[in-house]
Amino acid sequence: MSSQRGRVFLATELTEGQPEREHTEQDMRTAWFSRSQVVKMIENGEITDAQSIAALGLLLLREQRE
């Protein structure tokens, strides 16, 4: 169990722009993935952090209510 907390935001209609990273963030990489790719990455153990998996679960629950 973990008491770690996080916040999840649903962003829509995003476009990629130039990053404005701080010096300590220079090695960060970004990539766009489809939903099916994310699900496969979770199934294959490529995405394992609980907050990312929980965020997808929250999105799916929200969509069920709509």
N, CA, C and O atoms as a Tinker XYZ file with bonds, in Angstrom:
   264  protein
     1  N      0.834000   -1.178000    0.000000    73     2
     2  CA     0.000000    0.000000    0.000000    64     1     3
     3  C      0.878000    1.241000    0.000000    63     2     4     5
     4  O      2.038000    1.211000    0.412000    81     3
     5  N      0.303000    2.303000   -0.463000    73     3     6
     6  CA     1.024000    3.570000   -0.515000    64     5     7
     7  C      0.073000    4.709000   -0.184000    63     6     8     9
     8  O     -1.102000    4.678000   -0.548000    81     7
     9  N      0.581000    5.687000    0.494000    73     7    10
    10  CA    -0.229000    6.868000    0.787000    64     9    11
    11  C      0.104000    8.005000   -0.180000    63    10    12    13
    12  O     -0.277000    9.152000    0.051000    81    11
    13  N      0.807000    7.688000   -1.249000    73    11    14
    14  CA     1.190000    8.699000   -2.230000    64    13    15
    15  C     -0.058000    9.277000   -2.889000    63    14    16    17
    16  O     -0.988000    8.545000   -3.226000    81    15
    17  N     -0.071000   10.573000   -3.065000    73    15    18
    18  CA    -1.194000   11.235000   -3.716000    64    17    19
    19  C     -0.718000   11.960000   -4.960000    63    18    20    21
    20  O      0.455000   12.311000   -5.084000    81    19
    21  N     -1.626000   12.172000   -5.858000    73    19    22
    22  CA    -1.309000   12.910000   -7.072000    64    21    23
    23  C     -2.563000   13.573000   -7.599000    63    22    24    25
    24  O     -3.661000   13.312000   -7.107000    81    23
    25  N     -2.413000   14.410000   -8.576000    73    23    26
    26  CA    -3.540000   15.079000   -9.221000    64    25    27
    27  C     -3.557000   14.677000  -10.686000    63    26    28    29
    28  O     -2.513000   14.521000  -11.319000    81    27
    29  N     -4.757000   14.513000  -11.206000    73    27    30
    30  CA    -4.932000   14.138000  -12.600000    64    29    31
    31  C     -5.791000   15.203000  -13.262000    63    30    32    33
    32  O     -6.825000   15.600000  -12.725000    81    31
    33  N     -5.362000   15.660000  -14.418000    73    31    34
    34  CA    -6.112000   16.646000  -15.183000    64    33    35
    35  C     -6.392000   16.081000  -16.566000    63    34    36    37
    36  O     -5.521000   15.452000  -17.167000    81    35
    37  N     -7.582000   16.294000  -17.069000    73    35    38
    38  CA    -7.933000   15.860000  -18.415000    64    37    39
    39  C     -7.726000   17.051000  -19.352000    63    38    40    41
    40  O     -8.471000   18.030000  -19.297000    81    39
    41  N     -6.725000   16.961000  -20.196000    73    39    42
    42  CA    -6.423000   18.019000  -21.156000    64    41    43
    43  C     -6.888000   17.566000  -22.531000    63    42    44    45
    44  O     -6.663000   16.420000  -22.922000    81    43
    45  N     -7.529000   18.452000  -23.255000    73    43    46
    46  CA    -8.038000   18.117000  -24.591000    64    45    47
    47  C     -7.526000   19.139000  -25.605000    63    46    48    49
    48  O     -7.117000   20.244000  -25.248000    81    47
    49  N     -7.560000   18.749000  -26.851000    73    47    50
    50  CA    -7.178000   19.619000  -27.966000    64    49    51
    51  C     -5.780000   20.209000  -27.781000    63    50    52    53
    52  O     -5.567000   21.403000  -27.991000    81    51
    53  N     -4.841000   19.365000  -27.390000    73    51    54
    54  CA    -3.460000   19.797000  -27.181000    64    53    55
    55  C     -2.688000   19.779000  -28.489000    63    54    56    57
    56  O     -2.961000   18.973000  -29.378000    81    55
    57  N     -1.732000   20.671000  -28.591000    73    55    58
    58  CA    -0.787000   20.651000  -29.696000    64    57    59
    59  C      0.618000   20.737000  -29.102000    63    58    60    61
    60  O      0.830000   21.351000  -28.056000    81    59
    61  N      1.556000   20.121000  -29.777000    73    59    62
    62  CA     2.923000   20.107000  -29.279000    64    61    63
    63  C      3.618000   21.429000  -29.609000    63    62    64    65
    64  O      3.509000   21.940000  -30.724000    81    63
    65  N      4.312000   21.957000  -28.652000    73    63    66
    66  CA     5.059000   23.195000  -28.843000    64    65    67
    67  C      6.497000   23.004000  -28.417000    63    66    68    69
    68  O      6.907000   21.900000  -28.057000    81    67
    69  N      7.255000   24.071000  -28.458000    73    67    70
    70  CA     8.647000   24.022000  -28.037000    64    69    71
    71  C      8.723000   23.911000  -26.514000    63    70    72    73
    72  O      8.074000   24.688000  -25.813000    81    71
    73  N      9.496000   22.970000  -25.992000    73    71    74
    74  CA     9.619000   22.842000  -24.540000    64    73    75
    75  C     10.385000   24.018000  -23.945000    63    74    76    77
    76  O     11.289000   24.570000  -24.572000    81    75
    77  N     10.011000   24.386000  -22.744000    73    75    78
    78  CA    10.719000   25.429000  -21.992000    64    77    79
    79  C     11.185000   24.797000  -20.686000    63    78    80    81
    80  O     10.663000   25.094000  -19.612000    81    79
    81  N     12.174000   23.922000  -20.801000    73    79    82
    82  CA    12.628000   23.144000  -19.658000    64    81    83
    83  C     13.666000   23.887000  -18.841000    63    82    84    85
    84  O     14.451000   24.685000  -19.354000    81    83
    85  N     13.639000   23.595000  -17.556000    73    83    86
    86  CA    14.685000   24.095000  -16.670000    64    85    87
    87  C     15.947000   23.263000  -16.896000    63    86    88    89
    88  O     15.896000   22.201000  -17.515000    81    87
    89  N     17.064000   23.748000  -16.395000    73    87    90
    90  CA    18.344000   23.074000  -16.606000    64    89    91
    91  C     18.297000   21.605000  -16.166000    63    90    92    93
    92  O     18.843000   20.735000  -16.844000    81    91
    93  N     17.648000   21.334000  -15.036000    73    91    94
    94  CA    17.610000   19.965000  -14.511000    64    93    95
    95  C     16.672000   19.065000  -15.305000    63    94    96    97
    96  O     16.651000   17.855000  -15.078000    81    95
    97  N     15.903000   19.619000  -16.222000    73    95    98
    98  CA    14.946000   18.841000  -17.011000    64    97    99
    99  C     15.417000   18.589000  -18.444000    63    98   100   101
   100  O     14.656000   18.065000  -19.257000    81    99
   101  N     16.636000   18.948000  -18.757000    73    99   102
   102  CA    17.128000   18.887000  -20.132000    64   101   103
   103  C     17.136000   17.470000  -20.715000    63   102   104   105
   104  O     17.066000   17.309000  -21.934000    81   103
   105  N     17.218000   16.452000  -19.870000    73   103   106
   106  CA    17.266000   15.078000  -20.385000    64   105   107
   107  C     15.877000   14.455000  -20.538000    63   106   108   109
   108  O     15.770000   13.284000  -20.903000    81   107
   109  N     14.828000   15.204000  -20.271000    73   107   110
   110  CA    13.465000   14.677000  -20.395000    64   109   111
   111  C     13.113000   14.452000  -21.864000    63   110   112   113
   112  O     13.541000   15.200000  -22.743000    81   111
   113  N     12.325000   13.409000  -22.109000    73   111   114
   114  CA    11.840000   13.113000  -23.448000    64   113   115
   115  C     10.324000   13.100000  -23.423000    63   114   116   117
   116  O      9.725000   12.764000  -22.401000    81   115
   117  N      9.702000   13.457000  -24.517000    73   115   118
   118  CA     8.247000   13.395000  -24.629000    64   117   119
   119  C      7.878000   12.525000  -25.822000    63   118   120   121
   120  O      8.648000   12.396000  -26.774000    81   119
   121  N      6.703000   11.936000  -25.760000    73   119   122
   122  CA     6.201000   11.128000  -26.873000    64   121   123
   123  C      4.686000   11.071000  -26.778000    63   122   124   125
   124  O      4.120000   11.128000  -25.686000    81   123
   125  N      4.043000   10.961000  -27.909000    73   123   126
   126  CA     2.591000   10.840000  -27.977000    64   125   127
   127  C      2.249000    9.370000  -28.213000    63   126   128   129
   128  O      2.886000    8.703000  -29.028000    81   127
   129  N      1.237000    8.867000  -27.492000    73   127   130
   130  CA     0.795000    7.481000  -27.641000    64   129   131
   131  C     -0.714000    7.443000  -27.771000    63   130   132   133
   132  O     -1.419000    8.234000  -27.143000    81   131
   133  N     -1.204000    6.534000  -28.577000    73   131   134
   134  CA    -2.653000    6.320000  -28.666000    64   133   135
   135  C     -3.107000    5.564000  -27.421000    63   134   136   137
   136  O     -2.294000    4.984000  -26.703000    81   135
   137  N     -4.389000    5.579000  -27.182000    73   135   138
   138  CA    -4.926000    4.848000  -26.033000    64   137   139
   139  C     -4.595000    3.366000  -26.133000    63   138   140   141
   140  O     -4.205000    2.753000  -25.139000    81   139
   141  N     -4.744000    2.781000  -27.318000    73   139   142
   142  CA    -4.466000    1.346000  -27.457000    64   141   143
   143  C     -2.993000    1.050000  -27.184000    63   142   144   145
   144  O     -2.666000    0.001000  -26.628000    81   143
   145  N     -2.102000    1.967000  -27.571000    73   143   146
   146  CA    -0.680000    1.778000  -27.271000    64   145   147
   147  C     -0.438000    1.813000  -25.764000    63   146   148   149
   148  O      0.333000    1.008000  -25.241000    81   147
   149  N     -1.088000    2.735000  -25.067000    73   147   150
   150  CA    -0.917000    2.842000  -23.614000    64   149   151
   151  C     -1.411000    1.573000  -22.933000    63   150   152   153
   152  O     -0.748000    1.048000  -22.039000    81   151
   153  N     -2.565000    1.082000  -23.350000    73   151   154
   154  CA    -3.101000   -0.153000  -22.758000    64   153   155
   155  C     -2.126000   -1.307000  -22.975000    63   154   156   157
   156  O     -1.863000   -2.078000  -22.052000    81   155
   157  N     -1.590000   -1.430000  -24.187000    73   155   158
   158  CA    -0.616000   -2.494000  -24.465000    64   157   159
   159  C      0.641000   -2.326000  -23.620000    63   158   160   161
   160  O      1.203000   -3.310000  -23.139000    81   159
   161  N      1.080000   -1.092000  -23.437000    73   159   162
   162  CA     2.276000   -0.840000  -22.628000    64   161   163
   163  C      2.047000   -1.231000  -21.167000    63   162   164   165
   164  O      2.962000   -1.721000  -20.506000    81   163
   165  N      0.837000   -1.017000  -20.665000    73   163   166
   166  CA     0.505000   -1.447000  -19.304000    64   165   167
   167  C      0.488000   -2.964000  -19.242000    63   166   168   169
   168  O      1.060000   -3.561000  -18.330000    81   167
   169  N     -0.168000   -3.588000  -20.215000    73   167   170
   170  CA    -0.243000   -5.056000  -20.246000    64   169   171
   171  C      1.136000   -5.694000  -20.353000    63   170   172   173
   172  O      1.375000   -6.749000  -19.765000    81   171
   173  N      2.040000   -5.070000  -21.092000    73   171   174
   174  CA     3.388000   -5.615000  -21.295000    64   173   175
   175  C      4.367000   -5.244000  -20.191000    63   174   176   177
   176  O      5.530000   -5.647000  -20.230000    81   175
   177  N      3.909000   -4.482000  -19.213000    73   175   178
   178  CA     4.779000   -4.100000  -18.115000    64   177   179
   179  C      5.728000   -2.956000  -18.427000    63   178   180   181
   180  O      6.683000   -2.721000  -17.687000    81   179
   181  N      5.471000   -2.239000  -19.525000    73   179   182
   182  CA     6.312000   -1.092000  -19.862000    64   181   183
   183  C      5.936000    0.129000  -19.028000    63   182   184   185
   184  O      6.799000    0.927000  -18.662000    81   183
   185  N      4.659000    0.268000  -18.734000    73   183   186
   186  CA     4.176000    1.307000  -17.823000    64   185   187
   187  C      3.778000    0.591000  -16.545000    63   186   188   189
   188  O      2.875000   -0.245000  -16.544000    81   187
   189  N      4.461000    0.927000  -15.454000    73   187   190
   190  CA     4.199000    0.219000  -14.197000    64   189   191
   191  C      3.873000    1.142000  -13.031000    63   190   192   193
   192  O      3.482000    0.675000  -11.961000    81   191
   193  N      4.030000    2.453000  -13.231000    73   191   194
   194  CA     3.794000    3.323000  -12.077000    64   193   195
   195  C      2.294000    3.453000  -11.811000    63   194   196   197
   196  O      1.490000    3.620000  -12.728000    81   195
   197  N      1.954000    3.373000  -10.546000    73   195   198
   198  CA     0.560000    3.316000  -10.128000    64   197   199
   199  C     -0.221000    4.560000  -10.512000    63   198   200   201
   200  O     -1.399000    4.461000  -10.856000    81   199
   201  N      0.403000    5.725000  -10.464000    73   199   202
   202  CA    -0.337000    6.946000  -10.773000    64   201   203
   203  C     -0.759000    7.004000  -12.237000    63   202   204   205
   204  O     -1.862000    7.460000  -12.538000    81   203
   205  N      0.077000    6.562000  -13.133000    73   203   206
   206  CA    -0.294000    6.553000  -14.552000    64   205   207
   207  C     -1.415000    5.559000  -14.817000    63   206   208   209
   208  O     -2.351000    5.857000  -15.559000    81   207
   209  N     -1.321000    4.385000  -14.216000    73   207   210
   210  CA    -2.354000    3.366000  -14.406000    64   209   211
   211  C     -3.669000    3.826000  -13.777000    63   210   212   213
   212  O     -4.737000    3.623000  -14.354000    81   211
   213  N     -3.596000    4.441000  -12.603000    73   211   214
   214  CA    -4.801000    4.959000  -11.949000    64   213   215
   215  C     -5.428000    6.070000  -12.782000    63   214   216   217
   216  O     -6.653000    6.159000  -12.863000    81   215
   217  N     -4.606000    6.924000  -13.407000    73   215   218
   218  CA    -5.138000    8.006000  -14.235000    64   217   219
   219  C     -5.939000    7.444000  -15.404000    63   218   220   221
   220  O     -7.006000    7.965000  -15.729000    81   219
   221  N     -5.438000    6.393000  -16.034000    73   219   222
   222  CA    -6.192000    5.761000  -17.122000    64   221   223
   223  C     -7.486000    5.176000  -16.585000    63   222   224   225
   224  O     -8.532000    5.297000  -17.222000    81   223
   225  N     -7.427000    4.546000  -15.424000    73   223   226
   226  CA    -8.638000    3.996000  -14.813000    64   225   227
   227  C     -9.676000    5.076000  -14.530000    63   226   228   229
   228  O    -10.867000    4.860000  -14.754000    81   227
   229  N     -9.245000    6.225000  -14.044000    73   227   230
   230  CA   -10.168000    7.335000  -13.789000    64   229   231
   231  C    -10.796000    7.840000  -15.084000    63   230   232   233
   232  O    -11.982000    8.172000  -15.112000    81   231
   233  N    -10.005000    7.900000  -16.157000    73   231   234
   234  CA   -10.545000    8.311000  -17.449000    64   233   235
   235  C    -11.617000    7.335000  -17.920000    63   234   236   237
   236  O    -12.678000    7.751000  -18.386000    81   235
   237  N    -11.346000    6.052000  -17.800000    73   235   238
   238  CA   -12.314000    5.039000  -18.228000    64   237   239
   239  C    -13.599000    5.120000  -17.405000    63   238   240   241
   240  O    -14.693000    4.990000  -17.954000    81   239
   241  N    -13.475000    5.333000  -16.100000    73   239   242
   242  CA   -14.661000    5.488000  -15.256000    64   241   243
   243  C    -15.466000    6.720000  -15.658000    63   242   244   245
   244  O    -16.696000    6.669000  -15.693000    81   243
   245  N    -14.795000    7.813000  -15.957000    73   243   246
   246  CA   -15.470000    9.047000  -16.360000    64   245   247
   247  C    -16.237000    8.815000  -17.664000    63   246   248   249
   248  O    -17.376000    9.260000  -17.809000    81   247
   249  N    -15.612000    8.124000  -18.597000    73   247   250
   250  CA   -16.257000    7.866000  -19.887000    64   249   251
   251  C    -17.466000    6.947000  -19.752000    63   250   252   253
   252  O    -18.419000    7.068000  -20.521000    81   251
   253  N    -17.441000    6.043000  -18.800000    73   251   254
   254  CA   -18.598000    5.158000  -18.561000    64   253   255
   255  C    -19.814000    5.953000  -18.103000    63   254   256   257
   256  O    -20.947000    5.598000  -18.428000    81   255
   257  N    -19.586000    7.025000  -17.351000    73   255   258
   258  CA   -20.675000    7.843000  -16.832000    64   257   259
   259  C    -21.297000    8.728000  -17.899000    63   258   260   261
   260  O    -22.445000    9.147000  -17.756000    81   259
   261  N    -20.570000    9.017000  -18.957000    73   259   262
   262  CA   -21.073000    9.923000  -19.994000    64   261   263
   263  C    -22.021000    9.249000  -20.937000    63   262   264
   264  O    -22.526000    9.883000  -21.863000    81   263
